[in-house]
Amino acid sequence: MIERQLWHPVVLADEVAAAPVAVRLLGENLVLWRDEAAAVHAWADRCPHRGAQLSLGRVVACDGRAALECPYHGWRFEPDGRCIQVPALPDFVPPATHRAMAHAAVEAQGLVWVRLESVGQGDAALPAFEAESDAGMRKISCGPYDVETSAPRLVENFLDMAHFGFVHEGWLGAREMAVIDDYRVEATPDGLRATGCKAWQPQSTAHSTAPAQVEYGYEVTAPYAAMLTKVPEASSVGIDGYRESIALRICPVDAERSRVWFRFATSDFERDAASVRAFQDTIFLQDKPVLESQAPKRLPLDLRAELHTVADKASSLYRRHLKMRGITFGVC
């Protein structure tokens, strides 16, 4: 399954501290923990001895190094997964085959990312977010939001401007201003890019002071990841040269259940980050009941399964891209 070879976000990085943390990815339970150097590790949340959840255990010092201790029989595992101590047999030296199942883990963009399988030189890169390395933009993480729907339904909603005037009326749109002008969309190696997207919005950002015509650019950067850039009229924000980029980060927990974060990059360093998070809470919690109402919850890749118009051409290309990539998790 190609999805196992991709990087997926599973938790905010600062949530992994002294204690092990349980997460779920692609229908599998994982445990995250940090060693003495604060490096993060991701393992199957199952002790290889008797199957207890390692996330119920604790991180302990063992021979000068951090180890994860199983809650059932106290077996201790060092960072590479190998068992180094069995308390019931003090003189026993566990063989190299006595080990937890370890997966690749990395911290980036304020999150811990996990890849369940590696294919070597062809390994996928993390989903891009160019604004992350821009020192002229402040980064703010929002979420998580748990949603009873598939990851592809969430990406498609992120790309969809035609719902603004109905789901986000008074915020990102208005019913009487629901017309979607034509825009450009093109395939890219990682997904697609849509440019020239425009929307009239009563309040386009947390910092808006007036309604504005806003120009959007969208990019799908991995099967379950996307980002947008937003350029409102300067007078509607009150900040010269205001820029904003938002990355959508999704953990496909199960085929019909997801966990979502948004990574904001903004050129405003002055205003309260809490207002940005509150704005995003408002917007996404308007989306959530509609997303959870969609049937089927898995995104249909057969374009004949649902109706489409020219306003939907970004999402139609997204569906074709998933089919071309061989994506099977969260689609039908």
Summary of the structure (lengths in Angstrom):
residues: 332
radius of gyration: 22.1
end to end distance: 14.6
largest distance: 77.1
contacts: 1049
relative contact order: 0.15
helix: 22%
strand: 36%
